[in-house]
Amino acid sequence: MIKHGNTYFQENFRHFRTIFWRHPDRLWALRSTISMGILALPFIVAGQAFYGVTLALGALAGSLSETDDHPKGRIKALSITVLSFFVSSLSVGLLYHFPWLLGTGFILSTILFILIGGIGERYRAITFGSVLVGIYAILGIEISPAWYWQAVLLPAGALFHGVLTLILMYLNPWRLLDEQMADGFIQLSNYLEKKAMLFPSRKEDQATINKDLAQLNIKEVNSLEKIKEVLNNYDREMNNPEPLRPYLQRFMLLQSLHERAASSHERHDKLSNDNENLEVMEGFGEMLRQLSYATKQVAENMLTGSSYHHPPALAWISAAVEDKLKNLDENTAQPFVLLHHNLHRSHISLKYLDDLEEGTAIPRLRKDERNPLERFRTLLSFKHPRMRYAIRLSLTFLIGFVLMNILELDKGAWVMLTSLFVSQITYSDTRRRLFQRVMGTISGVVLGALLLNIFTNTAAQLILMMGSAFAFFYWLRKRYSIAVIFITTFVLSAFSIISNDTGWNIMVPRLVDTALGATLSFIVIRFLWPGWQYKRMPELITKALEKNRGYLEAIASEYRDSSTDDLDYRIARREAHLADNELAVAWNSMRQEPKSKQKLMEHAFRLTYLNHALLSHISAFGAHRETNIPILENFNEIIKQISRAINEAGKQFTNSSQQALNDLSPLLLELKTQIVTTDSGLKKQQLRLLYNIAGTTEKMMYELKKTSTVLHS
């Protein structure tokens, strides 16, 4: 009976552990909530609620300030975090009775903190937490037993949480890297699943699917950047980089899979129109779905330690599609052959996931060789977005601080707290955060006040506070508007525990201060460097074209000689995708701006779409590079003509001159003739890929010409 009970307990424990290991957000939320609970519970039970809640707030700020580092790097980051929290909270305690001196110091330190945060991800999280702790200290100074207690408790809470995290990290030092790598595979899985909807698809549905794909591509590229940053952090702290080799191999595999997934070999409406192609198209769709499942399995392998089992269906589907292609007309089958080759290689790469012989090679990673001081100096310009953000946020704090003191607002520091969370670098992000913050706060205040009137004893309120903390951390990286609801109920329950108040008295001040802080943030960015996207479009489009050209030329070099280290090629690929992302984000941001500022809206959409299409065709060209592949006799001349056309189009767009563009029509005609007269094989594949690149480039050129006419008229 006891054995049966133990087995039941073990099975449930394994199930519980798997749920949290499979979902890093839940694990982070649980860890943060446990550290806050350990700190708060003893003091609240002992009737010293202020100490417990303040320690918990320090742990909360410490959790928000965590950096993506190796355990050795985390120790350094934790030391900086605790010191920054101490200085920030101590300054509030010392200067509280000198409000204008406190305000001046707080505003100047905000500018410094935000600029230091621009040096890198490690500093960004820490400096944000330091500003947050300063506002917490202003909020709590009135109820503090002595002026110095917050300077002790807030850093102590962060230290406790940091030490608890370090203990867990030393038990599993690779967990952070596993989580980041798994996120990259999950994002790729989502991209592949969405792309499968194109095979087959109706023309009227493809625009929506492609928009969704562009958004998913942004997430995947951002995830790749995050992985690279974490890999570099681990490499920097490790004496022996050999244990990193499996992660480097999977990172290179993920980049390769992303390039193939982002490839476009032919217009999908053309491929779907012919009923003869439907079975083949459905086969490709199923291959993409199976690849999506496979990449999700890789993510689960990294998160839970379970074995990776390659889907056996992939080999069967790939063989079935290949058989179908043999029965198609040669010209009809050619684009499908390219696509099948691309997907089959993804299947083989995943099949030999960790095979050093068959799998992806492990090259060097590129690092930022600049030291922190050099990176800081680049921020010291009024044209830099980070500097502008620092000035806007500090100005918002200044106005909020003045209003707080002149109007004697109850809990007026909430004005600055709201401004900290609402103010973002761009106008569109600030506007989005404004609505999320206001609506979340209203919902949270109403919900919190109702719950506090139902759960009136301290034990129930403590459960509400801890439950709210867990929900806040869980939703923070998923949906900010829901996270705001729970941080509001957390604050209300914490205030109720400290003051024995039901929450109604804090309801109105909280709503007023939130509305005021959000409004101030919106007004400041509306009139101070809003950075309207239509003004940035020429620069962003030119940059995207330049990076696409660099990517194309790097691929051409790989075709000519693939025996050398492909670092330059990978850098060019990364920069092209980042520039494409920046352009897509700018267009999405434009949609959030006032109607009067949505100039070039339609042109910007078409150019963004065409640039992504061009990048997709170039990616297909890169995905098919192979060792010792025979290249075309006029290969260099074709690349030169396309490259020159892209370069001239980008230059013309930023100038008002209407000089004639390099005409690609003769090249397109020549390529079409060669495609018809060339026997099937690798050369014909190259011709088709180059024809798609040249054709999209020509469309881009004419759209740029029309947009330039509107822009300079």
QUIPEFEN-V126200 format. One record per residue. N is the residue number from 0. RES is the residue in one letter. PSI is psi in degrees with one decimal (999 if undefined). D_FIRST is the distance of its C-alpha to the first C-alpha in Angstrom with 2 decimals. Layout:
n,res,psi,d_first
N,RES,PSI,D_FIRST
N,RES,PSI,D_FIRST
This chain:
n,res,psi,d_first
0,M,-43.3,0.00
1,I,-40.7,3.79
2,K,-42.8,5.37
3,H,-41.5,5.05
4,G,-40.6,6.20
5,N,-41.1,8.62
6,T,-43.1,9.86
7,Y,-43.6,10.57
8,F,-43.6,12.31
9,Q,-41.7,14.19
10,E,-43.2,15.38
11,N,-36.3,16.63
12,F,-42.4,18.23
13,R,-41.6,19.95
14,H,-44.5,21.14
15,F,-45.1,22.44
16,R,-41.7,24.15
17,T,-41.4,25.73
18,I,-43.7,27.16
19,F,-35.6,28.90
20,W,-30.8,29.98
21,R,-21.9,31.47
22,H,93.2,33.49
23,P,-32.9,35.46
24,D,-38.9,36.83
25,R,-40.0,33.41
26,L,-44.3,32.64
27,W,-44.3,36.04
28,A,-42.1,35.58
29,L,-45.8,32.17
30,R,-44.6,33.57
31,S,-41.6,36.71
32,T,-39.4,34.95
33,I,-44.4,32.58
34,S,-39.7,35.64
35,M,-40.4,37.53
36,G,-42.5,34.69
37,I,-38.3,34.29
38,L,-41.9,38.04
39,A,-39.9,38.57
40,L,-51.4,35.72
41,P,-40.6,36.64
42,F,-38.1,40.31
43,I,-41.1,39.81
44,V,-35.5,37.55
45,A,0.9,40.27
46,G,13.8,42.93
47,Q,63.4,44.58
48,A,-36.2,43.99
49,F,-46.3,47.00
50,Y,-43.8,45.68
51,G,-45.7,42.23
52,V,-38.9,43.62
53,T,-41.0,46.31
54,L,-41.2,43.89
55,A,-38.4,41.81
56,L,-36.9,45.04
57,G,-41.0,45.79
58,A,-39.5,42.42
59,L,-47.6,43.09
60,A,-36.9,46.53
61,G,-38.4,45.14
62,S,-40.4,42.66
63,L,-17.8,45.59
64,S,6.3,47.57
65,E,144.4,45.18
66,T,156.7,46.95
67,D,80.7,45.99
68,D,160.1,46.29
69,H,153.1,44.95
70,P,-37.8,43.25
71,K,-42.1,46.60
72,G,-34.3,48.43
73,R,-36.2,45.93
74,I,-45.0,46.78
75,K,-45.3,50.45
76,A,-39.7,49.82
77,L,-39.2,47.70
78,S,-44.7,50.52
79,I,-40.4,53.04
80,T,-50.9,50.84
81,V,-42.4,50.37
82,L,-44.3,54.09
83,S,-42.6,55.15
84,F,-40.3,52.97
85,F,-48.1,54.43
86,V,-43.1,58.01
87,S,-48.5,57.55
88,S,-34.6,56.01
89,L,-40.2,58.31
90,S,-39.7,61.36
91,V,-44.2,60.40
92,G,-41.3,60.04
93,L,-36.3,63.38
94,L,5.1,65.37
95,Y,-36.9,63.93
96,H,2.7,66.99
97,F,73.7,69.27
98,P,-40.6,68.17
99,W,-31.5,70.75
100,L,-40.1,70.08
101,L,-45.6,66.35
102,G,-44.5,67.00
103,T,-46.5,69.28
104,G,-40.3,66.87
105,F,-40.8,63.91
106,I,-43.5,65.87
107,L,-40.2,67.27
108,S,-30.6,63.92
109,T,-44.7,62.40
110,I,-45.7,65.00
111,L,-45.2,64.25
112,F,-45.4,60.46
113,I,-39.7,60.72
114,L,-41.3,63.11
115,I,-36.0,60.95
116,G,-20.8,58.08
117,G,-8.4,60.25
118,I,-37.4,60.11
119,G,171.7,56.67
120,E,-38.7,53.15
121,R,-45.8,52.07
122,Y,-30.2,54.83
123,R,-46.5,54.59
124,A,-42.1,51.11
125,I,-44.9,51.98
126,T,-34.5,55.30
127,F,-45.2,53.91
128,G,-35.1,51.33
129,S,-41.6,54.19
130,V,-41.1,56.21
131,L,-44.0,53.17
132,V,-37.1,52.54
133,G,-41.0,56.24
134,I,-39.9,55.96
135,Y,-41.3,52.78
136,A,-39.4,54.78
137,I,-40.3,57.66
138,L,-36.0,55.33
139,G,-5.9,53.69
140,I,-32.7,56.70
141,E,-30.1,57.80
142,I,5.6,54.60
143,S,135.4,54.10
144,P,-30.3,54.58
145,A,157.2,56.89
146,W,-25.6,58.47
147,Y,-9.1,56.63
148,W,-37.4,53.02
149,Q,-32.0,52.40
150,A,-17.8,53.82
151,V,-47.1,51.09
152,L,-43.6,48.12
153,L,-49.4,48.55
154,P,-33.7,48.86
155,A,-40.5,46.06
156,G,-43.6,43.70
157,A,-38.5,44.74
158,L,-44.1,44.36
159,F,-47.0,40.81
160,H,-41.0,39.82
161,G,-41.5,41.71
162,V,-42.4,40.10
163,L,-43.0,36.57
164,T,-41.5,37.60
165,L,-38.9,39.10
166,I,-45.7,35.96
167,L,-36.7,34.02
168,M,-37.0,36.97
169,Y,-26.2,37.07
170,L,-30.8,33.42
171,N,77.6,34.56
172,P,-15.2,38.40
173,W,0.7,38.84
174,R,-44.7,36.86
175,L,-43.2,40.03
176,L,-38.4,41.85
177,D,-43.8,38.96
178,E,-45.2,39.02
179,Q,-42.1,42.80
180,M,-41.3,42.93
181,A,-38.2,40.21
182,D,-38.4,42.23
183,G,-42.2,45.24
184,F,-34.4,43.46
185,I,-43.1,42.05
186,Q,-39.4,45.57
187,L,-39.3,46.96
188,S,-43.6,44.38
189,N,-38.8,45.54
190,Y,-46.6,49.15
191,L,-39.2,48.64
192,E,-40.9,46.87
193,K,-40.0,49.79
194,K,-29.0,52.35
195,A,-24.5,50.90
196,M,-14.5,52.24
197,L,-9.7,55.74
198,F,97.9,55.28
199,P,175.0,56.83
200,S,158.4,58.06
201,R,149.4,60.96
202,K,-37.4,63.59
203,E,-18.6,63.15
204,D,-17.2,59.43
205,Q,-30.7,60.01
206,A,-44.5,61.43
207,T,-43.9,58.28
208,I,-42.7,56.02
209,N,-35.0,58.22
210,K,-43.9,58.12
211,D,-39.0,54.32
212,L,-38.2,54.45
213,A,-40.2,56.81
214,Q,-42.0,54.37
215,L,-32.2,51.45
216,N,-36.7,53.73
217,I,-45.4,54.40
218,K,-39.9,50.69
219,E,-44.4,50.33
220,V,-40.8,53.40
221,N,-38.8,52.27
222,S,-40.6,48.89
223,L,-40.2,50.73
224,E,-40.0,52.80
225,K,-43.3,49.77
226,I,-44.7,48.19
227,K,-41.1,51.50
228,E,-44.8,51.68
229,V,-40.9,48.20
230,L,-43.0,48.94
231,N,-37.4,52.17
232,N,-43.9,50.44
233,Y,-43.2,47.99
234,D,-36.4,50.86
235,R,-31.9,52.92
236,E,-9.7,50.33
237,M,134.0,49.26
238,N,-34.7,51.27
239,N,107.2,49.95
240,P,-0.7,49.80
241,E,-42.4,48.36
242,P,-15.7,44.72
243,L,-14.0,46.28
244,R,-45.8,47.50
245,P,-34.9,44.54
246,Y,-39.1,44.88
247,L,-39.9,48.63
248,Q,-43.8,48.27
249,R,-32.4,46.00
250,F,-43.9,48.39
251,M,-36.1,51.31
252,L,-44.3,49.40
253,L,-42.2,48.67
254,Q,-43.5,52.38
255,S,-43.3,53.43
256,L,-37.8,51.07
257,H,-40.9,52.40
258,E,-43.1,55.97
259,R,-39.3,55.36
260,A,-37.3,53.50
261,A,-5.5,56.38
262,S,147.5,58.95
263,S,121.5,61.10
264,H,-23.7,63.04
265,E,156.8,64.74
266,R,130.4,64.98
267,H,-27.5,62.05
268,D,-34.9,64.21
269,K,-38.7,66.53
270,L,-30.9,63.70
271,S,-15.8,62.14
272,N,-36.5,65.43
273,D,122.8,65.93
274,N,-26.8,63.88
275,E,-25.2,64.11
276,N,-7.9,61.96
277,L,-43.5,59.17
278,E,-41.0,56.88
279,V,-43.8,57.36
280,M,-42.9,56.79
281,E,-34.9,53.55
282,G,-42.6,52.52
283,F,-39.3,53.22
284,G,-42.0,51.27
285,E,-35.9,48.22
286,M,-43.3,48.74
287,L,-39.5,48.79
288,R,-38.7,45.59
289,Q,-36.7,43.86
290,L,-37.9,45.28
291,S,-43.9,43.98
292,Y,-40.7,40.48
293,A,-45.0,40.89
294,T,-32.1,42.02
295,K,-34.6,39.11
296,Q,-36.0,36.79
297,V,-43.0,38.66
298,A,-43.3,38.03
299,E,-37.1,34.28
300,N,-41.0,34.38
301,M,-31.8,36.06
302,L,-37.8,33.84
303,T,-12.3,30.37
304,G,4.3,31.18
305,S,155.7,30.17
306,S,145.1,32.45
307,Y,124.1,35.59
308,H,111.7,36.03
309,H,132.3,39.59
310,P,118.0,39.95
311,P,-22.2,41.26
312,A,-26.1,43.08
313,L,-45.0,45.54
314,A,-41.0,47.20
315,W,-45.4,47.52
316,I,-42.8,49.01
317,S,-43.3,51.36
318,A,-39.7,52.65
319,A,-42.2,53.09
320,V,-41.3,55.07
321,E,-40.8,57.19
322,D,-40.8,58.05
323,K,-37.9,59.05
324,L,-30.9,61.30
325,K,-23.7,63.21
326,N,-5.8,64.31
327,L,157.8,65.71
328,D,143.9,69.28
329,E,-46.8,69.69
330,N,-37.2,70.83
331,T,-38.3,68.13
332,A,-22.0,65.43
333,Q,-51.0,66.54
334,P,-31.8,64.73
335,F,-34.2,61.60
336,V,-43.6,61.86
337,L,-46.7,61.84
338,L,-43.4,58.84
339,H,-42.2,56.92
340,H,-41.4,57.78
341,N,-50.6,56.52
342,L,-36.0,53.14
343,H,-39.0,52.72
344,R,-36.2,53.21
345,S,-42.0,50.51
346,H,-45.2,48.18
347,I,-40.5,49.13
348,S,-41.7,48.73
349,L,-34.4,45.15
350,K,-41.3,44.40
351,Y,54.9,45.50
352,L,-50.8,43.88
353,D,22.0,43.71
354,D,113.4,46.10
355,L,-23.4,48.89
356,E,-49.9,51.25
357,E,-24.8,50.79
358,G,-168.3,49.59
359,T,140.3,51.56
360,A,161.7,53.74
361,I,97.9,53.20
362,P,-168.1,56.40
363,R,156.5,57.31
364,L,145.6,56.35
365,R,135.4,59.11
366,K,155.2,58.91
367,D,110.8,60.92
368,E,-5.9,63.12
369,R,142.6,64.50
370,N,166.9,63.55
371,P,-36.7,62.37
372,L,-41.0,65.92
373,E,-39.1,67.42
374,R,-35.2,64.88
375,F,-39.3,65.57
376,R,-32.3,69.30
377,T,-19.6,68.89
378,L,-14.4,67.50
379,L,59.5,70.62
380,S,137.0,72.49
381,F,-9.9,72.96
382,K,-13.7,72.47
383,H,131.8,68.94
384,P,-33.7,66.28
385,R,-41.4,64.23
386,M,-43.2,67.27
387,R,-39.9,68.05
388,Y,-42.5,64.50
389,A,-42.6,64.65
390,I,-42.5,67.94
391,R,-46.3,66.81
392,L,-43.0,63.62
393,S,-35.0,65.54
394,L,-40.4,68.22
395,T,-42.7,65.60
396,F,-41.0,64.23
397,L,-48.9,67.81
398,I,-43.6,68.58
399,G,-40.3,65.25
400,F,-40.9,65.80
401,V,-46.8,69.34
402,L,-38.6,68.31
403,M,-40.7,65.47
404,N,-39.9,67.97
405,I,-44.5,70.96
406,L,-5.9,69.10
407,E,52.4,66.73
408,L,137.3,63.73
409,D,124.1,60.60
410,K,43.5,57.98
411,G,-19.1,60.62
412,A,-15.3,58.83
413,W,-24.0,56.66
414,V,-47.6,59.76
415,M,-36.1,59.53
416,L,-43.2,55.74
417,T,-43.3,56.21
418,S,-36.7,59.07
419,L,-42.0,56.97
420,F,-29.2,54.39
421,V,-42.2,56.94
422,S,125.2,59.66
423,Q,174.2,59.24
424,I,-34.8,61.57
425,T,159.1,62.76
426,Y,-45.8,64.08
427,S,-40.4,61.76
428,D,-37.7,58.60
429,T,-43.3,59.86
430,R,-41.4,60.61
431,R,-44.5,57.18
432,R,-34.2,55.49
433,L,-52.1,57.74
434,F,-39.2,56.51
435,Q,-42.4,52.87
436,R,-46.7,53.18
437,V,-49.7,55.14
438,M,-39.1,53.06
439,G,-40.5,49.79
440,T,-44.8,51.06
441,I,-48.2,52.27
442,S,-42.3,48.96
443,G,-39.9,47.03
444,V,-46.4,49.30
445,V,-47.7,49.06
446,L,-44.6,45.27
447,G,-43.7,44.81
448,A,-40.1,47.19
449,L,-45.4,45.49
450,L,-37.4,41.98
451,L,-25.5,43.30
452,N,-15.9,44.80
453,I,-46.4,41.48
454,F,92.9,39.32
455,T,-14.7,41.57
456,N,159.5,39.32
457,T,-39.3,38.88
458,A,-44.9,35.10
459,A,-39.1,35.47
460,Q,-33.1,38.47
461,L,-41.5,36.65
462,I,-42.0,33.93
463,L,-41.5,36.84
464,M,-46.1,38.55
465,M,-40.0,35.60
466,G,-38.7,34.76
467,S,-39.0,38.46
468,A,-45.7,38.55
469,F,-46.9,35.71
470,A,-37.5,37.43
471,F,-50.9,40.78
472,F,-37.7,39.72
473,Y,-41.9,37.88
474,W,-12.6,40.97
475,L,-40.1,43.63
476,R,-3.6,43.87
477,K,-60.0,43.37
478,R,107.2,45.44
479,Y,-36.8,47.41
480,S,-37.4,48.33
481,I,-37.7,44.71
482,A,-37.3,44.12
483,V,-38.4,47.12
484,I,-45.3,45.58
485,F,-29.9,42.56
486,I,-28.2,44.59
487,T,-44.7,46.72
488,T,-31.1,43.84
489,F,-48.2,42.66
490,V,-43.3,46.15
491,L,-43.7,46.46
492,S,-38.0,43.16
493,A,-43.7,44.02
494,F,-40.2,47.48
495,S,-39.9,46.11
496,I,-40.6,43.81
497,I,-44.0,46.81
498,S,-2.6,49.43
499,N,34.2,47.50
500,D,147.0,49.26
501,T,-10.8,47.85
502,G,-18.2,49.18
503,W,-34.9,52.17
504,N,-25.5,54.63
505,I,-9.2,53.56
506,M,-52.7,53.49
507,V,-48.6,57.25
508,P,-39.3,57.95
509,R,-44.1,55.12
510,L,-44.3,56.50
511,V,-47.4,60.10
512,D,-36.9,59.41
513,T,-46.9,57.33
514,A,-40.0,60.10
515,L,-45.9,62.73
516,G,-41.2,60.97
517,A,-41.2,60.31
518,T,-43.1,63.92
519,L,-44.0,65.34
520,S,-42.4,63.39
521,F,-43.9,64.63
522,I,-43.0,68.26
523,V,-46.3,68.43
524,I,-23.1,67.24
525,R,-31.8,69.37
526,F,-7.6,72.53
527,L,102.8,71.74
528,W,56.3,71.20
529,P,-21.9,69.19
530,G,55.2,69.61
531,W,136.4,70.31
532,Q,-29.5,68.98
533,Y,-27.0,72.18
534,K,-26.7,73.93
535,R,-18.3,71.34
536,M,-47.6,71.29
537,P,-43.5,74.30
538,E,-43.0,72.91
539,L,-40.5,69.39
540,I,-42.8,70.72
541,T,-42.4,73.09
542,K,-43.2,70.31
543,A,-42.4,68.02
544,L,-41.1,70.86
545,E,-42.8,71.65
546,K,-35.2,68.05
547,N,-40.7,67.92
548,R,-44.3,71.13
549,G,-38.1,69.71
550,Y,-44.8,66.60
551,L,-44.7,68.83
552,E,-34.4,71.00
553,A,-38.8,68.02
554,I,-42.8,66.70
555,A,-39.1,70.21
556,S,-37.3,70.23
557,E,-38.1,66.94
558,Y,-39.5,68.55
559,R,-40.0,71.52
560,D,102.6,69.55
561,S,11.4,65.76
562,S,-15.8,65.76
563,T,167.5,65.79
564,D,132.0,63.02
565,D,28.7,62.36
566,L,-45.4,61.88
567,D,-39.3,64.95
568,Y,-45.0,63.68
569,R,-35.6,60.26
570,I,-43.9,61.97
571,A,-41.5,64.27
572,R,-46.8,61.40
573,R,-45.7,59.49
574,E,-34.9,62.62
575,A,-43.7,63.45
576,H,-37.9,60.04
577,L,-40.9,60.18
578,A,-39.4,63.68
579,D,-41.8,62.60
580,N,-44.9,59.70
581,E,-39.6,62.10
582,L,-44.3,64.42
583,A,-40.1,61.70
584,V,-39.8,60.40
585,A,-42.2,63.99
586,W,-42.5,64.56
587,N,-38.4,61.38
588,S,-37.0,62.50
589,M,-33.4,65.91
590,R,-20.2,64.36
591,Q,-6.9,63.19
592,E,164.2,66.67
593,P,149.3,69.46
594,K,-37.1,71.32
595,S,-18.6,74.49
596,K,2.7,72.78
597,Q,48.1,71.32
598,K,149.7,74.36
599,L,23.3,74.11
600,M,-52.6,70.84
601,E,-41.3,71.38
602,H,-42.1,72.98
603,A,-39.5,70.16
604,F,-46.6,67.58
605,R,-40.1,69.52
606,L,-39.1,70.02
607,T,-43.7,66.35
608,Y,-45.2,65.38
609,L,-36.9,68.02
610,N,-40.5,67.06
611,H,-37.1,63.42
612,A,-42.8,64.69
613,L,-44.4,66.92
614,L,-38.0,64.04
615,S,-41.0,61.92
616,H,-38.4,64.73
617,I,-38.9,65.25
618,S,-39.7,61.50
619,A,-41.0,61.78
620,F,-42.4,64.72
621,G,-35.7,62.70
622,A,-20.8,59.63
623,H,9.5,61.83
624,R,137.5,63.43
625,E,159.0,62.91
626,T,134.3,64.19
627,N,27.2,67.72
628,I,133.2,67.99
629,P,133.9,71.67
630,I,161.2,73.12
631,L,152.8,75.94
632,E,-38.4,79.54
633,N,27.5,80.12
634,F,-50.6,76.61
635,N,-38.9,77.96
636,E,-39.1,80.54
637,I,-48.5,78.00
638,I,-40.9,75.66
639,K,-43.9,78.70
640,Q,-44.7,79.91
641,I,-44.4,76.53
642,S,-42.9,75.96
643,R,-39.3,79.48
644,A,-43.6,78.97
645,I,-42.7,75.74
646,N,-46.2,77.45
647,E,-37.2,80.57
648,A,-43.0,78.63
649,G,-40.9,76.66
650,K,-40.8,79.82
651,Q,-33.7,81.74
652,F,-30.8,79.07
653,T,-5.0,79.49
654,N,160.8,83.31
655,S,-6.3,85.70
656,S,146.4,87.71
657,Q,46.0,87.66
658,Q,157.2,88.45
659,A,137.1,87.71
660,L,156.6,84.26
661,N,118.1,83.76
662,D,121.7,83.86
663,L,1.0,81.07
664,S,-46.5,82.48
665,P,-39.1,84.33
666,L,-43.1,81.20
667,L,-40.8,79.07
668,L,-42.9,81.75
669,E,-43.7,81.90
670,L,-40.2,78.10
671,K,-41.3,78.03
672,T,-43.3,80.79
673,Q,-37.2,79.00
674,I,-43.2,75.75
675,V,-38.5,77.68
676,T,-7.7,79.59
677,T,136.6,76.79
678,D,156.0,74.74
679,S,146.1,70.99
680,G,-167.1,69.15
681,L,-36.3,68.33
682,K,-41.0,71.77
683,K,-36.4,71.53
684,Q,-45.0,68.12
685,Q,-43.4,69.68
686,L,-42.9,72.54
687,R,-43.6,70.26
688,L,-44.2,68.23
689,L,-35.2,71.44
690,Y,-42.9,72.95
691,N,-41.4,70.02
692,I,-46.9,70.35
693,A,-40.7,74.13
694,G,-43.1,73.92
695,T,-35.7,71.48
696,T,-42.7,73.60
697,E,-43.4,76.66
698,K,-40.8,74.92
699,M,-41.9,73.87
700,M,-45.9,77.47
701,Y,-34.6,78.96
702,E,-38.0,76.40
703,L,-39.7,77.11
704,K,-43.9,80.82
705,K,-43.2,80.42
706,T,-39.1,78.19
707,S,-38.2,80.60
708,T,-43.5,83.47
709,V,-42.6,81.65
710,L,-39.5,80.54
711,H,6.1,84.03
712,S,999,86.05
